[in-house]
Amino acid sequence: MNSSNPFKNLKSDLPSSIVVFFVALPLCLGIALASGAPLFSGLIAGIVGGVVVGAISKSSVGVSGPAAGLAAIVLTAIGTLGSFENFLLAVVLGGVIQFLFGILRAGVIGYYFPSSVIKGMLTGIGIIIVLKQIPHFFGYNSNPEGNFAFFKVDGENTFSEILNAINFISPGATIIALFALAILLLWSEVLNDKGKFFKLVQGPLVAVAAGIIYFISTKGSTQWGISPDLLVSVPVPEDATSFFRTV
C-alpha cells in the first residue's frame, strides 16, 4: 500500500472492504455473544480494530479484528473479575504493559515460549467453540449468552447438552446452518479456483446473504421460520448518554 496515495488501490480495496464488513459484522456480534460481553461492545471493538488500528498501523499485512480464539478466555476473565467493566480495566492495563514491552524491545521474550504450547492452547479453544456451537447449529439455544464451562449449574455438561439438542431441533436454524456450511466448503474446496468472481466474492459473504434471504422469505412461518429467541438483538441507543451506557 502506498501511504502517499491511499486511493491508488481503490479498485481492489473497495470490494474487499465490503466483503470484510459483511463478514466481520456478524462475527463481531457472535464473538461478543460467546464471550459474555454486551453485543454493542462487539460492534465498537470491530470498528476500533478495523478503522482506528488500520489507520495508525504502519504494516501493510497486519490484520486486526474479532478473534474467535479468545472468546473462552474473555468469558472466563469476565466471570473471574466480577464484571465487564473490571475486564475492560484489565484489558487497558494489559495494553499499557504491552506498550511498555514494545518500547523496551521485549518482544524477544516470545521466542522462549514453545510453539507447541501456543498451538495446543488454540486447538483446545477451537474444540471448545466447535462443541459449544453444535447445539446452536440445530437451534437449541438453552443458554443464549454462551457458557464455556464443562459442567453447568443445571447439572448438564457439554456432551449431554449436545445429546439434548436432538430433542429440540429447529428446522429453520438447521437448514440455514447446513446450507451455510455447504456454501463455505464448496467455495473453499471447489469454486475458489474456478474464476476471479469466486475470489472477489468470498464464501462467508454468500453464506451470510443466504441466511438473511432465508430468514426474510420464511418470516412468519411457525415451522420453517427462525424463532425470535434465536435472533441477536442489538440495542439501539437513543442519544449520546444511552450510547455510552450501552457500551
Helices and strands as residue ranges (DSSP letters): H 10-35, H 39-47, I 48-52, H 53-56, G 68-70, H 71-81, H 84-103, G 106-112, H 115-137, H 158-165, G 166-168, H 171-189, G 191-193, H 196-200, H 203-217, G 228-230, H 240-246
